[in-house]
Amino acid sequence: MIKIFSSLEEASKAIPLGSIKLLILDGKKMALAHTKEGFHAFENECPHQYEPLHKGRITSGNEVTCRLHEYRFNLITGKEADSRCDSMNIYSIIVKDSGVFIQL
């Protein structure tokens, strides 16, 4: 488990609601999204054609949309909405009193 923020407040300031940010941990590029349901971490490459997902957008259906071909991936399961390609890799986010952590 790797600490990525000291508090939930710090995380919310760094990644406002409805946004996605690039995060690099141990040389691995990940995206971190902030939705009404909380924070979601996932591999930054779209499984379809490797477009950076942090440049995509969050939908009201709790999905990230790739800007290249509009493929939509569920932020909980990683599955593409129409099963047109492999699922994206997702990572667990754990919020504790001591900070916000990611499980790789």
N, CA, C and O atoms as a Tinker XYZ file with bonds, in Angstrom:
   416  protein
     1  N      0.839000   -1.173000    0.000000    73     2
     2  CA     0.000000    0.000000    0.000000    64     1     3
     3  C      0.889000    1.242000    0.000000    63     2     4     5
     4  O      1.841000    1.330000    0.775000    81     3
     5  N      0.575000    2.194000   -0.867000    73     3     6
     6  CA     1.368000    3.414000   -0.983000    64     5     7
     7  C      0.498000    4.619000   -0.640000    63     6     8     9
     8  O     -0.603000    4.776000   -1.168000    81     7
     9  N      1.001000    5.458000    0.244000    73     7    10
    10  CA     0.281000    6.674000    0.627000    64     9    11
    11  C      0.412000    7.694000   -0.499000    63    10    12    13
    12  O      1.518000    8.014000   -0.935000    81    11
    13  N     -0.741000    8.208000   -0.970000    73    11    14
    14  CA    -0.701000    9.190000   -2.055000    64    13    15
    15  C     -1.143000   10.583000   -1.609000    63    14    16    17
    16  O     -0.811000   11.575000   -2.258000    81    15
    17  N     -1.893000   10.662000   -0.503000    73    15    18
    18  CA    -2.291000   11.945000    0.081000    64    17    19
    19  C     -2.322000   11.807000    1.594000    63    18    20    21
    20  O     -2.590000   10.728000    2.124000    81    19
    21  N     -2.045000   12.909000    2.287000    73    19    22
    22  CA    -2.041000   12.898000    3.753000    64    21    23
    23  C     -3.442000   12.864000    4.342000    63    22    24    25
    24  O     -3.644000   12.404000    5.466000    81    23
    25  N     -4.418000   13.361000    3.565000    73    23    26
    26  CA    -5.795000   13.392000    4.056000    64    25    27
    27  C     -6.767000   13.394000    2.881000    63    26    28    29
    28  O     -6.382000   13.632000    1.736000    81    27
    29  N     -8.019000   13.126000    3.185000    73    27    30
    30  CA    -9.070000   13.174000    2.174000    64    29    31
    31  C     -9.245000   14.605000    1.663000    63    30    32    33
    32  O     -9.518000   14.822000    0.482000    81    31
    33  N     -9.088000   15.567000    2.553000    73    31    34
    34  CA    -9.188000   16.983000    2.172000    64    33    35
    35  C     -8.097000   17.348000    1.156000    63    34    36    37
    36  O     -8.372000   18.027000    0.166000    81    35
    37  N     -6.877000   16.905000    1.399000    73    35    38
    38  CA    -5.775000   17.164000    0.467000    64    37    39
    39  C     -6.060000   16.526000   -0.896000    63    38    40    41
    40  O     -5.818000   17.139000   -1.936000    81    39
    41  N     -6.571000   15.302000   -0.885000    73    39    42
    42  CA    -6.904000   14.610000   -2.134000    64    41    43
    43  C     -7.986000   15.361000   -2.897000    63    42    44    45
    44  O     -7.900000   15.508000   -4.116000    81    43
    45  N     -9.001000   15.834000   -2.188000    73    43    46
    46  CA   -10.106000   16.560000   -2.822000    64    45    47
    47  C     -9.664000   17.890000   -3.415000    63    46    48    49
    48  O    -10.204000   18.328000   -4.431000    81    47
    49  N     -8.694000   18.530000   -2.794000    73    47    50
    50  CA    -8.158000   19.784000   -3.344000    64    49    51
    51  C     -7.314000   19.514000   -4.585000    63    50    52    53
    52  O     -7.379000   20.267000   -5.557000    81    51
    53  N     -6.533000   18.457000   -4.555000    73    51    54
    54  CA    -5.646000   18.123000   -5.678000    64    53    55
    55  C     -6.420000   17.598000   -6.882000    63    54    56    57
    56  O     -6.047000   17.844000   -8.029000    81    55
    57  N     -7.503000   16.871000   -6.607000    73    55    58
    58  CA    -8.313000   16.268000   -7.674000    64    57    59
    59  C     -9.770000   16.642000   -7.415000    63    58    60    61
    60  O    -10.488000   15.912000   -6.733000    81    59
    61  N    -10.204000   17.775000   -7.957000    73    59    62
    62  CA   -11.583000   18.223000   -7.716000    64    61    63
    63  C    -12.615000   17.220000   -8.239000    63    62    64    65
    64  O    -12.331000   16.435000   -9.144000    81    63
    65  N    -13.787000   17.258000   -7.670000    73    63    66
    66  CA   -14.889000   16.391000   -8.073000    64    65    67
    67  C    -15.106000   16.477000   -9.587000    63    66    68    69
    68  O    -15.192000   17.568000  -10.150000    81    67
    69  N    -15.194000   15.322000  -10.230000    73    67    70
    70  CA   -15.435000   15.261000  -11.670000    64    69    71
    71  C    -14.190000   15.322000  -12.531000    63    70    72    73
    72  O    -14.286000   15.366000  -13.757000    81    71
    73  N    -13.018000   15.325000  -11.905000    73    71    74
    74  CA   -11.781000   15.431000  -12.689000    64    73    75
    75  C    -10.933000   14.163000  -12.596000    63    74    76    77
    76  O    -11.160000   13.291000  -11.758000    81    75
    77  N     -9.949000   14.098000  -13.492000    73    75    78
    78  CA    -9.001000   12.976000  -13.552000    64    77    79
    79  C     -7.596000   13.566000  -13.602000    63    78    80    81
    80  O     -7.349000   14.525000  -14.334000    81    79
    81  N     -6.690000   13.006000  -12.839000    73    79    82
    82  CA    -5.299000   13.465000  -12.835000    64    81    83
    83  C     -4.354000   12.299000  -13.074000    63    82    84    85
    84  O     -4.643000   11.158000  -12.712000    81    83
    85  N     -3.231000   12.603000  -13.685000    73    83    86
    86  CA    -2.169000   11.623000  -13.894000    64    85    87
    87  C     -1.394000   11.449000  -12.601000    63    86    88    89
    88  O     -1.099000   12.419000  -11.904000    81    87
    89  N     -1.068000   10.207000  -12.289000    73    87    90
    90  CA    -0.302000    9.865000  -11.099000    64    89    91
    91  C      0.775000    8.878000  -11.525000    63    90    92    93
    92  O      0.476000    7.886000  -12.190000    81    91
    93  N      2.026000    9.137000  -11.150000    73    91    94
    94  CA     3.114000    8.219000  -11.489000    64    93    95
    95  C      3.696000    7.670000  -10.187000    63    94    96    97
    96  O      4.232000    8.413000   -9.365000    81    95
    97  N      3.577000    6.351000  -10.021000    73    95    98
    98  CA     4.088000    5.671000   -8.829000    64    97    99
    99  C      4.990000    4.533000   -9.255000    63    98   100   101
   100  O      4.596000    3.683000  -10.053000    81    99
   101  N      6.188000    4.516000   -8.729000    73    99   102
   102  CA     7.157000    3.471000   -9.076000    64   101   103
   103  C      7.317000    3.331000  -10.588000    63   102   104   105
   104  O      7.470000    2.222000  -11.101000    81   103
   105  N      7.282000    4.454000  -11.297000    73   103   106
   106  CA     7.447000    4.456000  -12.747000    64   105   107
   107  C      6.216000    4.029000  -13.524000    63   106   108   109
   108  O      6.253000    3.966000  -14.753000    81   107
   109  N      5.129000    3.735000  -12.833000    73   107   110
   110  CA     3.891000    3.282000  -13.478000    64   109   111
   111  C      2.909000    4.451000  -13.575000    63   110   112   113
   112  O      2.618000    5.118000  -12.583000    81   111
   113  N      2.402000    4.686000  -14.797000    73   111   114
   114  CA     1.438000    5.765000  -15.004000    64   113   115
   115  C      0.033000    5.269000  -14.701000    63   114   116   117
   116  O     -0.436000    4.274000  -15.254000    81   115
   117  N     -0.625000    5.999000  -13.801000    73   115   118
   118  CA    -1.996000    5.685000  -13.417000    64   117   119
   119  C     -2.820000    6.949000  -13.505000    63   118   120   121
   120  O     -2.285000    8.057000  -13.537000    81   119
   121  N     -4.115000    6.771000  -13.544000    73   119   122
   122  CA    -5.032000    7.899000  -13.495000    64   121   123
   123  C     -5.821000    7.795000  -12.199000    63   122   124   125
   124  O     -6.148000    6.701000  -11.740000    81   123
   125  N     -6.118000    8.945000  -11.621000    73   123   126
   126  CA    -6.900000    8.999000  -10.392000    64   125   127
   127  C     -8.093000    9.905000  -10.653000    63   126   128   129
   128  O     -7.928000   11.085000  -10.960000    81   127
   129  N     -9.293000    9.351000  -10.531000    73   127   130
   130  CA   -10.528000   10.090000  -10.793000    64   129   131
   131  C    -11.270000   10.333000   -9.485000    63   130   132   133
   132  O    -11.219000    9.520000   -8.563000    81   131
   133  N    -11.963000   11.476000   -9.424000    73   131   134
   134  CA   -12.759000   11.826000   -8.251000    64   133   135
   135  C    -14.215000   11.950000   -8.694000    63   134   136   137
   136  O    -14.561000   12.834000   -9.477000    81   135
   137  N    -15.057000   11.061000   -8.189000    73   135   138
   138  CA   -16.484000   11.073000   -8.510000    64   137   139
   139  C    -17.287000   11.230000   -7.223000    63   138   140   141
   140  O    -16.723000   11.268000   -6.130000    81   139
   141  N    -18.600000   11.320000   -7.361000    73   139   142
   142  CA   -19.468000   11.399000   -6.182000    64   141   143
   143  C    -19.310000   10.167000   -5.294000    63   142   144   145
   144  O    -19.542000   10.233000   -4.087000    81   143
   145  N    -18.914000    9.046000   -5.894000    73   143   146
   146  CA   -18.730000    7.804000   -5.143000    64   145   147
   147  C    -17.371000    7.731000   -4.455000    63   146   148   149
   148  O    -17.143000    6.836000   -3.641000    81   147
   149  N    -16.468000    8.656000   -4.766000    73   147   150
   150  CA   -15.146000    8.659000   -4.151000    64   149   151
   151  C    -14.032000    8.717000   -5.174000    63   150   152   153
   152  O    -14.214000    9.228000   -6.279000    81   151
   153  N    -12.875000    8.190000   -4.800000    73   151   154
   154  CA   -11.706000    8.192000   -5.673000    64   153   155
   155  C    -11.526000    6.821000   -6.314000    63   154   156   157
   156  O    -11.765000    5.787000   -5.689000    81   155
   157  N    -11.097000    6.835000   -7.577000    73   155   158
   158  CA   -10.892000    5.605000   -8.341000    64   157   159
   159  C     -9.536000    5.688000   -9.031000    63   158   160   161
   160  O     -9.209000    6.706000   -9.642000    81   159
   161  N     -8.753000    4.628000   -8.936000    73   159   162
   162  CA    -7.442000    4.577000   -9.587000    64   161   163
   163  C     -7.452000    3.484000  -10.646000    63   162   164   165
   164  O     -8.019000    2.409000  -10.447000    81   163
   165  N     -6.815000    3.776000  -11.773000    73   163   166
   166  CA    -6.776000    2.813000  -12.874000    64   165   167
   167  C     -5.563000    3.083000  -13.745000    63   166   168   169
   168  O     -4.997000    4.176000  -13.729000    81   167
   169  N     -5.171000    2.064000  -14.509000    73   167   170
   170  CA    -4.044000    2.215000  -15.421000    64   169   171
   171  C     -4.363000    3.329000  -16.410000    63   170   172   173
   172  O     -5.496000    3.439000  -16.878000    81   171
   173  N     -3.376000    4.149000  -16.728000    73   171   174
   174  CA    -3.624000    5.336000  -17.541000    64   173   175
   175  C     -3.791000    5.050000  -19.029000    63   174   176   177
   176  O     -4.175000    5.950000  -19.776000    81   175
   177  N     -3.519000    3.841000  -19.481000    73   175   178
   178  CA    -3.639000    3.521000  -20.911000    64   177   179
   179  C     -4.968000    2.866000  -21.227000    63   178   180   181
   180  O     -5.375000    1.915000  -20.560000    81   179
   181  N     -5.647000    3.377000  -22.249000    73   179   182
   182  CA    -6.853000    2.720000  -22.744000    64   181   183
   183  C     -6.441000    1.371000  -23.332000    63   182   184   185
   184  O     -5.509000    1.317000  -24.135000    81   183
   185  N     -7.105000    0.291000  -22.956000    73   183   186
   186  CA    -6.748000   -1.031000  -23.490000    64   185   187
   187  C     -6.970000   -1.159000  -24.999000    63   186   188   189
   188  O     -6.425000   -2.066000  -25.628000    81   187
   189  N     -7.755000   -0.273000  -25.574000    73   187   190
   190  CA    -8.056000   -0.358000  -27.004000    64   189   191
   191  C     -6.861000    0.073000  -27.850000    63   190   192   193
   192  O     -6.330000   -0.725000  -28.622000    81   191
   193  N     -6.426000    1.350000  -27.708000    73   191   194
   194  CA    -5.292000    1.826000  -28.509000    64   193   195
   195  C     -4.331000    2.691000  -27.701000    63   194   196   197
   196  O     -3.628000    3.537000  -28.252000    81   195
   197  N     -4.310000    2.470000  -26.396000    73   195   198
   198  CA    -3.282000    3.014000  -25.502000    64   197   199
   199  C     -3.303000    4.532000  -25.340000    63   198   200   201
   200  O     -2.283000    5.123000  -24.987000    81   199
   201  N     -4.422000    5.162000  -25.584000    73   199   202
   202  CA    -4.585000    6.603000  -25.357000    64   201   203
   203  C     -4.559000    6.861000  -23.848000    63   202   204   205
   204  O     -5.100000    6.062000  -23.084000    81   203
   205  N     -3.936000    7.971000  -23.400000    73   203   206
   206  CA    -3.921000    8.286000  -21.966000    64   205   207
   207  C     -5.337000    8.577000  -21.449000    63   206   208   209
   208  O     -5.995000    9.503000  -21.924000    81   207
   209  N     -5.792000    7.800000  -20.495000    73   207   210
   210  CA    -7.150000    7.963000  -19.981000    64   209   211
   211  C     -7.313000    9.188000  -19.088000    63   210   212   213
   212  O     -8.437000    9.648000  -18.888000    81   211
   213  N     -6.223000    9.729000  -18.547000    73   211   214
   214  CA    -6.371000   10.927000  -17.718000    64   213   215
   215  C     -6.799000   12.130000  -18.558000    63   214   216   217
   216  O     -7.190000   13.160000  -18.010000    81   215
   217  N     -6.729000   12.005000  -19.870000    73   215   218
   218  CA    -7.186000   13.075000  -20.767000    64   217   219
   219  C     -8.648000   12.882000  -21.176000    63   218   220   221
   220  O     -9.202000   13.683000  -21.929000    81   219
   221  N     -9.267000   11.810000  -20.671000    73   219   222
   222  CA   -10.667000   11.530000  -20.963000    64   221   223
   223  C    -11.583000   12.311000  -20.038000    63   222   224   225
   224  O    -11.171000   13.285000  -19.407000    81   223
   225  N    -12.831000   11.869000  -19.966000    73   223   226
   226  CA   -13.796000   12.537000  -19.088000    64   225   227
   227  C    -14.596000   11.500000  -18.306000    63   226   228   229
   228  O    -14.692000   10.336000  -18.694000    81   227
   229  N    -15.166000   11.957000  -17.194000    73   227   230
   230  CA   -15.995000   11.120000  -16.340000    64   229   231
   231  C    -17.453000   11.289000  -16.773000    63   230   232   233
   232  O    -17.910000   12.409000  -17.001000    81   231
   233  N    -18.178000   10.179000  -16.886000    73   231   234
   234  CA   -19.597000   10.242000  -17.230000    64   233   235
   235  C    -20.443000   10.170000  -15.964000    63   234   236   237
   236  O    -19.942000    9.841000  -14.888000    81   235
   237  N    -21.721000   10.479000  -16.103000    73   235   238
   238  CA   -22.635000   10.381000  -14.961000    64   237   239
   239  C    -22.861000    8.925000  -14.555000    63   238   240   241
   240  O    -23.349000    8.656000  -13.458000    81   239
   241  N    -22.511000    7.989000  -15.434000    73   239   242
   242  CA   -22.660000    6.569000  -15.135000    64   241   243
   243  C    -21.455000    5.952000  -14.467000    63   242   244   245
   244  O    -21.293000    4.732000  -14.480000    81   243
   245  N    -20.594000    6.791000  -13.873000    73   243   246
   246  CA   -19.399000    6.323000  -13.166000    64   245   247
   247  C    -18.442000    5.584000  -14.101000    63   246   248   249
   248  O    -17.923000    4.518000  -13.772000    81   247
   249  N    -18.226000    6.178000  -15.270000    73   247   250
   250  CA   -17.319000    5.626000  -16.271000    64   249   251
   251  C    -16.310000    6.695000  -16.678000    63   250   252   253
   252  O    -16.566000    7.891000  -16.539000    81   251
   253  N    -15.165000    6.251000  -17.179000    73   251   254
   254  CA   -14.217000    7.152000  -17.817000    64   253   255
   255  C    -14.329000    6.885000  -19.316000    63   254   256   257
   256  O    -14.366000    5.735000  -19.754000    81   255
   257  N    -14.384000    7.967000  -20.093000    73   255   258
   258  CA   -14.497000    7.854000  -21.540000    64   257   259
   259  C    -13.166000    8.220000  -22.173000    63   258   260   261
   260  O    -12.627000    9.295000  -21.910000    81   259
   261  N    -12.638000    7.343000  -22.999000    73   259   262
   262  CA   -11.406000    7.609000  -23.734000    64   261   263
   263  C    -11.706000    8.642000  -24.813000    63   262   264   265
   264  O    -12.702000    8.524000  -25.527000    81   263
   265  N    -10.864000    9.637000  -24.934000    73   263   266
   266  CA   -11.130000   10.717000  -25.890000    64   265   267
   267  C    -10.890000   10.314000  -27.342000    63   266   268   269
   268  O    -11.366000   10.998000  -28.248000    81   267
   269  N    -10.173000    9.235000  -27.586000    73   267   270
   270  CA    -9.831000    8.859000  -28.956000    64   269   271
   271  C    -11.010000    8.234000  -29.701000    63   270   272   273
   272  O    -11.361000    8.688000  -30.790000    81   271
   273  N    -11.622000    7.200000  -29.128000    73   271   274
   274  CA   -12.724000    6.504000  -29.810000    64   273   275
   275  C    -13.993000    6.412000  -28.964000    63   274   276   277
   276  O    -14.927000    5.689000  -29.310000    81   275
   277  N    -14.018000    7.153000  -27.851000    73   275   278
   278  CA   -15.204000    7.200000  -26.985000    64   277   279
   279  C    -15.532000    5.868000  -26.299000    63   278   280   281
   280  O    -16.681000    5.637000  -25.923000    81   279
   281  N    -14.548000    5.004000  -26.137000    73   279   282
   282  CA   -14.780000    3.783000  -25.364000    64   281   283
   283  C    -14.996000    4.198000  -23.909000    63   282   284   285
   284  O    -14.308000    5.086000  -23.404000    81   283
   285  N    -15.958000    3.550000  -23.234000    73   283   286
   286  CA   -16.295000    3.881000  -21.856000    64   285   287
   287  C    -15.963000    2.709000  -20.936000    63   286   288   289
   288  O    -16.335000    1.567000  -21.207000    81   287
   289  N    -15.258000    3.008000  -19.848000    73   287   290
   290  CA   -14.825000    1.979000  -18.900000    64   289   291
   291  C    -15.405000    2.265000  -17.517000    63   290   292   293
   292  O    -15.326000    3.386000  -17.013000    81   291
   293  N    -15.988000    1.229000  -16.915000    73   291   294
   294  CA   -16.552000    1.348000  -15.584000    64   293   295
   295  C    -15.428000    1.543000  -14.567000    63   294   296   297
   296  O    -14.445000    0.802000  -14.569000    81   295
   297  N    -15.577000    2.539000  -13.704000    73   295   298
   298  CA   -14.529000    2.854000  -12.733000    64   297   299
   299  C    -14.446000    1.848000  -11.583000    63   298   300   301
   300  O    -13.453000    1.824000  -10.856000    81   299
   301  N    -15.467000    1.028000  -11.415000    73   299   302
   302  CA   -15.462000    0.018000  -10.354000    64   301   303
   303  C    -14.912000   -1.314000  -10.870000    63   302   304   305
   304  O    -14.059000   -1.930000  -10.231000    81   303
   305  N    -15.405000   -1.750000  -12.024000    73   303   306
   306  CA   -15.042000   -3.072000  -12.557000    64   305   307
   307  C    -13.923000   -3.023000  -13.592000    63   306   308   309
   308  O    -13.220000   -4.014000  -13.793000    81   307
   309  N    -13.753000   -1.878000  -14.247000    73   307   310
   310  CA   -12.767000   -1.748000  -15.318000    64   309   311
   311  C    -13.284000   -2.186000  -16.676000    63   310   312   313
   312  O    -12.593000   -2.009000  -17.680000    81   311
   313  N    -14.490000   -2.757000  -16.733000    73   311   314
   314  CA   -15.020000   -3.296000  -17.991000    64   313   315
   315  C    -15.443000   -2.188000  -18.953000    63   314   316   317
   316  O    -15.970000   -1.153000  -18.548000    81   315
   317  N    -15.193000   -2.439000  -20.249000    73   315   318
   318  CA   -15.641000   -1.516000  -21.296000    64   317   319
   319  C    -17.141000   -1.715000  -21.470000    63   318   320   321
   320  O    -17.615000   -2.850000  -21.501000    81   319
   321  N    -17.886000   -0.632000  -21.584000    73   319   322
   322  CA   -19.353000   -0.663000  -21.568000    64   321   323
   323  C    -19.960000   -1.576000  -22.625000    63   322   324   325
   324  O    -20.968000   -2.233000  -22.361000    81   323
   325  N    -19.373000   -1.631000  -23.803000    73   323   326
   326  CA   -19.926000   -2.431000  -24.897000    64   325   327
   327  C    -19.087000   -3.668000  -25.211000    63   326   328   329
   328  O    -19.275000   -4.295000  -26.254000    81   327
   329  N    -18.174000   -4.019000  -24.326000    73   327   330
   330  CA   -17.307000   -5.205000  -24.478000    64   329   331
   331  C    -16.553000   -5.229000  -25.806000    63   330   332   333
   332  O    -16.406000   -6.284000  -26.423000    81   331
   333  N    -16.078000   -4.061000  -26.242000    73   331   334
   334  CA   -15.351000   -3.966000  -27.517000    64   333   335
   335  C    -13.857000   -4.214000  -27.366000    63   334   336   337
   336  O    -13.155000   -4.400000  -28.361000    81   335
   337  N    -13.365000   -4.220000  -26.128000    73   335   338
   338  CA   -11.937000   -4.474000  -25.899000    64   337   339
   339  C    -11.758000   -5.011000  -24.482000    63   338   340   341
   340  O    -12.728000   -5.161000  -23.738000    81   339
   341  N    -10.526000   -5.295000  -24.120000    73   339   342
   342  CA   -10.220000   -5.778000  -22.775000    64   341   343
   343  C    -10.592000   -4.727000  -21.731000    63   342   344   345
   344  O    -10.743000   -3.548000  -22.049000    81   343
   345  N    -10.733000   -5.160000  -20.510000    73   343   346
   346  CA   -10.990000   -4.253000  -19.394000    64   345   347
   347  C     -9.721000   -3.484000  -19.048000    63   346   348   349
   348  O     -8.612000   -3.938000  -19.325000    81   347
   349  N     -9.897000   -2.316000  -18.440000    73   347   350
   350  CA    -8.735000   -1.573000  -17.946000    64   349   351
   351  C     -8.388000   -2.114000  -16.563000    63   350   352   353
   352  O     -9.249000   -2.636000  -15.855000    81   351
   353  N     -7.124000   -1.985000  -16.189000    73   351   354
   354  CA    -6.679000   -2.411000  -14.859000    64   353   355
   355  C     -7.077000   -1.353000  -13.843000    63   354   356   357
   356  O     -6.857000   -0.160000  -14.051000    81   355
   357  N     -7.659000   -1.801000  -12.752000    73   355   358
   358  CA    -8.048000   -0.880000  -11.691000    64   357   359
   359  C     -7.268000   -1.207000  -10.417000    63   358   360   361
   360  O     -6.785000   -2.325000  -10.237000    81   359
   361  N     -7.154000   -0.206000   -9.536000    73   359   362
   362  CA    -6.415000   -0.347000   -8.284000    64   361   363
   363  C     -7.295000    0.145000   -7.139000    63   362   364   365
   364  O     -8.056000    1.099000   -7.297000    81   363
   365  N     -7.186000   -0.500000   -6.008000    73   363   366
   366  CA    -7.988000   -0.132000   -4.836000    64   365   367
   367  C     -7.459000    1.139000   -4.197000    63   366   368   369
   368  O     -6.252000    1.335000   -4.058000    81   367
   369  N     -8.394000    1.999000   -3.813000    73   367   370
   370  CA    -8.083000    3.196000   -3.037000    64   369   371
   371  C     -8.618000    2.962000   -1.627000    63   370   372   373
   372  O     -9.768000    2.560000   -1.448000    81   371
   373  N     -7.787000    3.213000   -0.644000    73   371   374
   374  CA    -8.169000    3.024000    0.753000    64   373   375
   375  C     -8.023000    4.360000    1.465000    63   374   376   377
   376  O     -6.960000    4.981000    1.438000    81   375
   377  N     -9.111000    4.795000    2.105000    73   375   378
   378  CA    -9.101000    6.048000    2.861000    64   377   379
   379  C     -9.087000    5.701000    4.343000    63   378   380   381
   380  O     -9.956000    4.982000    4.836000    81   379
   381  N     -8.081000    6.228000    5.047000    73   379   382
   382  CA    -7.944000    6.020000    6.494000    64   381   383
   383  C     -7.759000    7.379000    7.152000    63   382   384   385
   384  O     -7.582000    8.390000    6.472000    81   383
   385  N     -7.801000    7.395000    8.469000    73   383   386
   386  CA    -7.527000    8.635000    9.198000    64   385   387
   387  C     -6.122000    9.143000    8.896000    63   386   388   389
   388  O     -5.877000   10.349000    8.926000    81   387
   389  N     -5.209000    8.236000    8.609000    73   387   390
   390  CA    -3.807000    8.599000    8.374000    64   389   391
   391  C     -3.516000    9.010000    6.927000    63   390   392   393
   392  O     -2.388000    9.388000    6.612000    81   391
   393  N     -4.524000    8.939000    6.038000    73   391   394
   394  CA    -4.299000    9.374000    4.662000    64   393   395
   395  C     -5.073000    8.567000    3.637000    63   394   396   397
   396  O     -5.926000    7.744000    3.968000    81   395
   397  N     -4.743000    8.833000    2.373000    73   395   398
   398  CA    -5.351000    8.133000    1.240000    64   397   399
   399  C     -4.263000    7.271000    0.614000    63   398   400   401
   400  O     -3.171000    7.753000    0.315000    81   399
   401  N     -4.569000    5.991000    0.419000    73   399   402
   402  CA    -3.589000    5.016000   -0.039000    64   401   403
   403  C     -4.075000    4.322000   -1.304000    63   402   404   405
   404  O     -5.275000    4.245000   -1.568000    81   403
   405  N     -3.115000    3.818000   -2.083000    73   403   406
   406  CA    -3.433000    3.013000   -3.256000    64   405   407
   407  C     -2.791000    1.645000   -3.082000    63   406   408   409
   408  O     -1.655000    1.527000   -2.625000    81   407
   409  N     -3.538000    0.624000   -3.452000    73   407   410
   410  CA    -3.043000   -0.755000   -3.387000    64   409   411
   411  C     -2.651000   -1.186000   -4.797000    63   410   412   413
   412  O     -3.507000   -1.307000   -5.674000    81   411
   413  N     -1.361000   -1.416000   -5.012000    73   411   414
   414  CA    -0.895000   -1.840000   -6.340000    64   413   415
   415  C     -0.876000   -3.345000   -6.457000    63   414   416
   416  O     -0.511000   -3.877000   -7.505000    81   415
